[in-house]
Amino acid sequence: MATELTLDDISLTNQLVLLGVVDRYRNDETPVQTHEIRHVCTNRLENVDTGVVGTVTEADVTRSLYRLEAEGFVEEVAPEGTSPTGKGRPAYTLDADPEAVYEGVDDELIADE
């Protein structure tokens, strides 16, 4: 678990992705895969007034999750099933305090919740 929440050092896109994981965590929907997080991020961007983060691709989400995992904010968990090629899609769960995340992210990313 992230011992010291330092969200100032990560990009707004990474913060947005982290909020996506927190949203799913709060709804007891983790572990969550990248395409699901992208959907949550897209919905969040529609509800906030910011032009700083435009569209978010699945590749953006994947890069952000790698960074967030390295920083100790999320944790990759083994997939439950496998694809036809024998590989499972990675899934992620929150490894930080959700309240601390909401307090630490840029205010522009938080809609009136």
GURO-786961 format. One record per residue: x, y, z of N, C-alpha, C in turn; residue number from 1. Coordinates in steps of 0.02 Angstrom, whole numbers, plus 50000, padded with zeros to 5 digits. Example, Ala and Ser with C-alpha at 12.3 -4.5 7.8 and 13.67 -1.06 7.14 Angstrom:
2
     n.x     n.y     n.z    ca.x    ca.y    ca.z     c.x     c.y     c.z   seq
   50660   49716   50390   50615   49775   50390   50660   49835   50390     1
   50642   49888   50354   50684   49947   50357   50645   50002   50394     2
# end
This chain:
113
     n.x     n.y     n.z    ca.x    ca.y    ca.z     c.x     c.y     c.z   seq
   50042   49941   50000   50000   50000   50000   50044   50062   50000     1
   50023   50112   49964   50061   50175   49962   50063   50204   50032     2
   50124   50214   50057   50130   50239   50125   50122   50314   50129     3
   50147   50349   50080   50140   50422   50079   50109   50442   50012     4
   50049   50466   50015   50012   50483   49955   50038   50548   49926     5
   50074   50543   49870   50104   50602   49838   50076   50607   49768     6
   50015   50630   49762   49983   50634   49697   50006   50695   49658     7
   50038   50742   49690   50063   50801   49655   50115   50782   49602     8
   50148   50726   49612   50201   50706   49567   50178   50664   49508     9
   50113   50649   49504   50090   50610   49447   50043   50652   49403    10
   50041   50635   49340   50003   50675   49291   49928   50673   49305    11
   49893   50721   49274   49820   50722   49281   49789   50659   49251    12
   49817   50633   49198   49791   50571   49169   49798   50514   49219    13
   49856   50509   49252   49866   50458   49303   49817   50467   49361    14
   49806   50529   49380   49758   50542   49434   49688   50521   49413    15
   49670   50536   49350   49604   50516   49324   49596   50440   49326    16
   49647   50404   49304   49644   50331   49305   49638   50306   49376    17
   49676   50335   49422   49672   50315   49492   49602   50327   49519    18
   49571   50382   49501   49502   50395   49522   49455   50342   49493    19
   49469   50319   49433   49429   50266   49403   49432   50202   49443    20
   49492   50185   49466   49500   50125   49508   49464   50135   49575    21
   49470   50196   49604   49436   50210   49667   49360   50204   49658    22
   49334   50231   49603   49262   50226   49591   49239   50153   49589    23
   49275   50112   49554   49257   50041   49551   49266   50007   49619    24
   49318   50027   49655   49330   49999   49722   49271   50015   49769    25
   49249   50076   49767   49193   50097   49809   49129   50061   49792    26
   49122   50039   49730   49063   50001   49709   49074   49926   49715    27
   49129   49907   49748   49147   49836   49758   49153   49800   49691    28
   49185   49833   49642   49192   49806   49575   49265   49799   49556    29
   49307   49783   49604   49378   49770   49589   49392   49697   49604    30
   49439   49666   49571   49485   49695   49521   49449   49716   49457    31
   49479   49765   49424   49449   49795   49364   49501   49794   49308    32
   49477   49783   49246   49522   49780   49189   49526   49849   49155    33
   49576   49857   49113   49591   49922   49083   49533   49950   49043    34
   49498   49909   49004   49443   49936   48963   49386   49961   49007    35
   49377   49931   49066   49325   49953   49112   49345   50020   49144    36
   49409   50027   49161   49433   50089   49190   49428   50145   49139    37
   49443   50131   49076   49437   50182   49024   49365   50208   49020    38
   49317   50163   49024   49247   50183   49022   49230   50229   49081    39
   49253   50212   49140   49241   50253   49200   49274   50322   49190    40
   49334   50323   49164   49370   50387   49153   49332   50431   49103    41
   49308   50400   49049   49271   50437   48998   49209   50468   49029    42
   49173   50430   49069   49113   50456   49102   49131   50513   49150    43
   49186   50506   49187   49206   50558   49234   49223   50622   49197    44
   49257   50617   49140   49276   50676   49102   49214   50713   49076    45
   49161   50677   49062   49099   50709   49039   49067   50751   49095    46
   49082   50734   49157   49050   50767   49214   49092   50819   49249    47
   49152   50831   49224   49195   50883   49254   49210   50937   49203    48
   49225   50995   49227   49239   51052   49184   49314   51062   49179    49
   49346   51021   49137   49418   51028   49128   49436   51013   49056    50
   49479   51053   49029   49505   51041   48962   49576   51015   48965    51
   49601   51005   49026   49670   50984   49035   49679   50912   49011    52
   49631   50869   49025   49634   50800   49003   49582   50793   48949    53
   49603   50774   48889   49556   50765   48834   49528   50695   48835    54
   49535   50660   48780   49512   50590   48777   49565   50545   48809    55
   49542   50489   48833   49586   50440   48864   49579   50375   48827    56
   49635   50350   48799   49634   50287   48763   49650   50230   48811    57
   49638   50169   48788   49655   50111   48829   49730   50107   48840    58
   49769   50129   48791   49842   50131   48799   49862   50180   48853    59
   49828   50238   48856   49841   50287   48910   49827   50256   48978    60
   49772   50220   48982   49753   50187   49045   49806   50136   49065    61
   49828   50096   49017   49878   50044   49031   49942   50076   49056    62
   49966   50128   49022   50027   50162   49045   50018   50191   49115    63
   49961   50221   49127   49948   50250   49193   49947   50196   49247    64
   49916   50139   49232   49913   50085   49281   49983   50058   49298    65
   50026   50053   49247   50095   50032   49260   50129   50081   49308    66
   50121   50145   49295   50152   50196   49338   50122   50194   49408    67
   50056   50189   49412   50022   50188   49477   50041   50126   49517    68
   50051   50071   49482   50073   50010   49517   50144   50019   49544    69
   50188   50048   49503   50256   50061   49525   50259   50107   49585    70
   50212   50154   49589   50209   50201   49645   50172   50174   49705    71
   50141   50115   49699   50107   50083   49755   50035   50104   49766    72
   50004   50134   49714   49934   50155   49721   49885   50100   49701    73
   49904   50058   49653   49862   50003   49631   49905   49939   49631    74
   49870   49883   49628   49904   49819   49626   49875   49777   49570    75
   49918   49748   49529   49894   49702   49476   49879   49635   49508    76
   49823   49606   49490   49804   49540   49515   49797   49492   49457    77
   49807   49428   49471   49803   49378   49419   49733   49374   49390    78
   49727   49369   49324   49661   49364   49293   49629   49297   49311    79
   49562   49298   49312   49525   49237   49330   49521   49189   49271    80
   49518   49214   49211   49512   49171   49152   49565   49188   49102    81
   49566   49152   49048   49614   49166   48995   49578   49180   48930    82
   49612   49214   48886   49585   49229   48820   49598   49169   48774    83
   49572   49171   48713   49585   49116   48666   49660   49104   48653    84
   49701   49155   48662   49773   49145   48652   49808   49119   48714    85
   49770   49108   48767   49799   49080   48828   49823   49131   48878    86
   49812   49194   48863   49833   49247   48909   49771   49280   48939    87
   49776   49299   49000   49722   49336   49032   49735   49410   49031    88
   49682   49450   49029   49691   49522   49033   49709   49540   49105    89
   49758   49584   49115   49775   49603   49183   49717   49641   49215    90
   49711   49634   49280   49660   49670   49317   49694   49703   49377    91
   49663   49757   49401   49695   49797   49453   49646   49810   49510    92
   49675   49817   49569   49637   49834   49628   49672   49892   49663    93
   49635   49927   49704   49662   49985   49739   49709   49963   49795    94
   49765   49997   49801   49813   49983   49854   49830   50048   49892    95
   49780   50092   49897   49788   50156   49933   49721   50172   49966    96
   49723   50217   50013   49663   50239   50047   49620   50281   50000    97
   49557   50260   49986   49516   50297   49938   49503   50369   49958    98
   49495   50381   50022   49483   50450   50045   49544   50494   50034    99
   49602   50465   50045   49664   50503   50033   49673   50519   49959   100
   49651   50473   49916   49654   50486   49844   49610   50546   49827   101
   49548   50545   49850   49502   50600   49835   49528   50666   49862   102
   49561   50665   49919   49589   50727   49947   49651   50749   49909   103
   49687   50702   49878   49751   50718   49847   49749   50735   49774   104
   49696   50715   49738   49694   50728   49666   49676   50801   49652   105
   49690   50822   49591   49676   50889   49569   49600   50902   49574   106
   49581   50958   49602   49511   50975   49611   49472   50976   49545   107
   49506   50991   49489   49473   50993   49424   49444   50925   49404   108
   49471   50871   49433   49448   50804   49414   49389   50780   49456   109
   49372   50818   49507   49318   50798   49552   49255   50838   49535   110
   49204   50802   49512   49140   50835   49500   49108   50847   49568   111
   49057   50886   49571   49022   50897   49634   48992   50833   49658   112
   49030   50797   49699   49008   50731   49723   48986   50735   49794   113
# end
